[in-house]
Amino acid sequence: MSSRTKLLIIEPDIVFGNSLVSFLNHQDFDCRLVTTAQKGIEAIDNFKPDMIILEIQLSVHSGIEFLYELRSYDDIKKCPVIVYTMLEKSVWGLGFVNLKLQLKVDLYLCKLDNDFFDLTSEIKKYFNHNLSHAVS
């Protein structure tokens, strides 16, 4: 398979985001970086990502607002999302159930506990798992 997996990174910290994009591009992914939820929605139309890596803490529109909008469009609502954020899971309390069930977040990783290698491993694991289910 010659085409690389396309990842849309929505990250407000441009330095961190560029570092992540550079790292993932060297792991054989095709990445695009945007810094706001609105730019994320626009990028989806142009870039057609296979997965979205989302920082929940965004300015203007939050990552939660982005997820609600994403899930409202029939053509893109099934796009897998990994939340990669500074917020620890515990801050959500019962709200975490909403992230998983209603907003269909595939994986939640805290940046404090998961480095770029961990994120890369989870992305590959997700696509390997889903590819094996699609084949069988």
Sequence and secondary structure as in RCSB ss.txt:
>XXXX:A:sequence
MSSRTKLLIIEPDIVFGNSLVSFLNHQDFDCRLVTTAQKGIEAIDNFKPDMIILEIQLSVHSGIEFLYELRSYDD
IKKCPVIVYTMLEKSVWGLGFVNLKLQLKVDLYLCKLDNDFFDLTSEIKKYFNHNLSHAVS
>XXXX:A:secstr
  S  EEEEE S HHHHHHHHHHHHHTT EEEEESSHHHHHHHHHHH  SEEEE S  SSS HHHHHHHHTT TT
TTT  EEEEESS GGGGTTHHHHHHHTS  SEEEETTT  HHHHHHHHHHHHHHHHHHHH 
